Amino acid sequence: MAELVLRLEGVCQSYRRGRDCWEVLSGVSLTVAAGEFVGVLGDRNDGKTTLLEIAAGLRVPDAGSVWFEGRDLVCCSDDERAELLGDRIVWMPNKDFAGFEVLEYVALPLGMDRGCGDMRPADDRAREALKRVGAESCEGRDWDDLSDWDRLLVTFARGYAARPALMVVDDLLDALGAGGRREGGELLLALATELQCGVLVTASNMATLLAAHRVLRFDGDGGITQTTTNLHRLPSRRAAS
């Protein structure tokens, strides 16, 4: 069986507004293996972003455990979780990064530990990543000037450059047309296979997740259930170490 990168067990998360309290996630459990592309389908306000923030270590759940490479992120310090982000875990939010130049955006996490040192190795790795995803023409351009498709490719390049164990992708593909969703999903699958990293993606449209090995769905009560398994896409099985 392929080595597990991520395992959520019994995750619960509630929000309070005044005297009102509602449970967004209720006993959610899921796994993502090395080289596996797992999609989570849900409607707006189902808790997709909350789920991914917990999976990426950005948020600590009210209850449950979040195992990443054998460590429970719930028990880690804020500093320990921050060290994983951008390195072993890449968070890809549906967000505008206005003001960034493309190469700077892709290379910045790679050079953060260099302080004011030489950024050339990080820039070279960023260029390699842009070329890998087909976005080399975006170098030298500003984020504001990119099309939605180019922004997607540049975001994927940032993830690829980090060589992570897990990519967490929040609703990035839904805004594209049918062809873009299909092509973007296929590219994510290719990156997961090449890097042997896990990929966890949320979407509101099933067509966005056609490239996934497995698709889970929010059940309307804060839980998730498996919808489909794409058997011919399952990653090659390796003995767990």
Helices and strands as residue ranges (DSSP letters): E 4-17, E 20-33, E 37-41, H 48-55, E 63-68, E 71-72, G 73-75, H 78-84, E 89-92, H 102-111, G 112-114, H 120-132, G 136-138, G 143-145, H 148-162, E 166-170, H 178-195, E 198-203, G 206-209, E 214-218, E 224-229, G 231-233
